[in-house]
């Protein structure tokens, strides 16, 4: 499989580059293995091969998933990566897109205090037509969106996802019923009073209601390895033939997994 992956590169004699360490740290870890897929294995587990035909990578960063998809056998026919960080999009355009036919990257000009402070709005539409993607990926994105943004971007996912497509995303979840002081309109917890998007934890029941309101359903749920940390949820349209799944309880052991803090002028990295 590794040789087939190499043949898919438009410049097969050049090694597929890794993003610089500064950028890798911005998306969580500098570990090169998290950006690599030397065996060409499927990047998203539990979806059929046809789901990789056209991929929207919402919050693509510096290409952690994109680089693995380029190496995947088969690679997507079409890929669009979008991110609020201009420098990382520029790096992907210059270093990944020329080596991967069908792959493109666009700046998602939504406001983010640390990564895109010049953005004018917090809710920006995806640059894509309705029903244009067979797979939407949002890894470590909804864990950094405000409650109002979550509602907007779930609607955008439902809009661009094909009828039999799949949506993979990660979430921090809690049970609002154990917080009696929370109002009906308050469904998210924030850990950082300077930049609330550092980590956003949403109520389980509220999330399921938001999903249903947009014609989506949960089809698979991978609980976190540390209690309260990152769930991996796979969703599809309500009319998808795959049966709906239940969201299980979080029975993982307790532990610590702190989100990274952004360095000064993080938005300027790579520019």
N, C-alpha and C positions, 0 to 999 in steps of 0.2 A: 504493500500500500504506500509506503514512503516514497518509492520510486515513481509511482503514479502521481502522487502529490507534486513531486518536483516537475514532472512533465507538464503540469497545468500552469506553471508559472510562465509568464510571457518572456522572462529572462532566466531560463532554468539554470544557467551557469553561475548565477549570482545567488549567494545565500540570502534567504529571506531575513531581513534585518529585525532586530529586537528594538523596541522603543528605548530611549535613554532612561537611565535610572530615575531621574527627577520626575519623569512622567509616570513611570511604573508606580512610584510611591504615591502619586496623586490618586491613583485608582485602587490603592489598598495595600499592595505588596510589590516589592522589587524582584521577587522570586521568578526567575526566567521560565521555570517549568509551567507556571500558570499561563504563559503565553504560547506554549508549544504543543504541538500535536503530531509528533514524529511518526506515529503508526497510522495516521489518517482515520482514526476512529470517529464515529458520529459525535458531534459536540454536544447536542441536546439529547439527553436520554429519553427513551419512551415515546418517540415520535417516528412515523414511517419515513422512508427515504424520500418520498415525494414532497414531504413537508419542507425540504431544503431547497425547493425550486427557486423561490424568491424570498429573501430574508430582509426584514427591517431590524436593525440593531439600534434600539433607542438607548442612548447613553453609551455609545461605543468607546468613549475614552480614547486611549492611544492604541486601540486595536487588539485588546486582549482576546476577545472572541473572534474578531475578524481574522487575525493571524491563524488561529486554529481552524477556522472555516476554509481558509485558503489551502491549508494542508489536508483538509478532510477529503475522503474518497467516497462518493463524489462531492466536489465543491458545489456551492450554489450557482445556479445559472445567473442570478442577479442578486446583488447585495447592496443595501444602502445603510451606511452608518451615519448617525447624527449625534452631535454632542454640543453642549454649551461652551466648551473650552476651545477657543480658536487655535491655540498652539498645537493641541493634540490632533485636531482635524487637519491642520496644515501638515503635520508630520505624517499622518496616514495617507494623505493625498500624494505626498512626495515619495514615500517609501514603500507603501503597500499597494496602492491602486495601480501604479505602472507594472507591477509584477502579477496582477490578478485581473484578467479580463472579466468584465461584468461587475466589478466592485467599484463603488464610488462613495465619497464621504462629503457631508455637508454640515456647515455650522448651523446649529439650532439656537437662534438668537433669543433665548429666553433669559430673563434676569436670574442671576444666582450671585449672592453676595460675595462669595469667594472665588468663583470660577468665571463669571461673566457679569461683573458689576455694571457694565454699560448697557445691558439688555433693558429694553423698555417695558416688557410685560413678563409675567410669570407663566402665562398660559399661551403657548404658540402652537398653531396647528402643524401637524406633520406635513412635509413637502411630498405628499403622495396622494394618488387618487383612491377612491373607495374601492375596497376589495382587491387591492393590488399586491398583497403579500400572503404567502402560504405559511410563513412563520414570523412572528414578532418576538424579539428577545429584549428583555429589560433587566439586565443583571446589575444589582446594586444601584437601582434608579429610584424605585418607589420607596425605598428606605431613606431617601433624601429629598422627598417632595412634601410640601405642605398639604394639609387636608384638602384645601380647595383645588390644588394642582392635581391631586390624585384623581378627583372626580373628573376633571377635564381630560386628563391623559388616558383614563380608562375608556372614555368616550371615543377618543382618537384611535385607540387600539381597536375597539369594536368596529370603527368605520373602515379602517384600512385592511382588516383581516378578512381573508377569503372565507366563504361559507364552511369549508372543511379544513381551514387552517388551524394552527396552534399558537398559543401565546404563553411563553415562559417568562416568569418574573420572580423576584425575590422580595421578601417582606419581613419586617419586625412586627410581631403580633402580641396583643395582650387582651385580657378579658375585662371590659369596662365595668362589669357588674361588681367587681371588687373595689371600685373607686366611686363610692356613693355621692361624692361631691361634684361629679362631672355633670354638666348640663347636657340636654338632648343634642344640641348642636356641636358639642365637643367630643370628638371621636379619635383624637390623636394626642400622643404625649411627645414632648420634646426635651432633650437632655442638655441643650446648649442655649443660654439666654442671649448670646451674641449672634450666633448663626444657627437658627433652629433646624436648618437642613442637615446639620452634622449627623443626626440620626433621628428618624421619625418612626414612632411605634403606633400602629393603628389597631382599633378594636376589631376583633375577629368577626363579630356579628355585623358590624357596620360594613366591613369589607365585603362580606357575602351578599349583603343587600345592594351594595354598589355594583357588584358584578352582575347580579340578577337584573337590576334596573337597566343594564346596557345590553341585555340579551346574551350574556355570557354565562358559562357554568364552569365549575371546577371539575377537572377530570383526573387530576393526580396531585398529591401533596406529599412532599418530602420534608419531614419535621427537622428542626435544627439539631445539631449535635450538642449544643450548649443551650440550656433552657432560656427562652426569651430572645434567642438570636435569630439567625436568618432561615426562614422557610423558603423552599423552592416550590412554587405553585405553577401547575400547568393548566391552562384554561382553553376553552373553545366556545364557539357559538352554541346557543341553546339547541339549535337544530342539528348539531353535529352527531353522527352515529355513535360516537363513543359515549358510554354511560357516564352519568354524573357521579362524582366521588364525594365522600364526606370529608370535612376538615377534622382530623383527629386532635386529641388533646396533646399538649406539649408535656411530655414526660421525660425529657432529656435531663441529665444531671446539670447542676448549677456550675458556673464557671465564669471566666472573664474573657471577653473578646472586644477590646475597645476600638472604636472607629478611629481612623487617622485624623489628626488635626492639620489643617492646611497651613503651609508656610506663608510668610508675607509675600505679597505680589504673586500668588499662585497663578492668577489669570495671565501673567506675563510670560510664564515658562514656555519656551519654544517659539517665541515671537521675536 
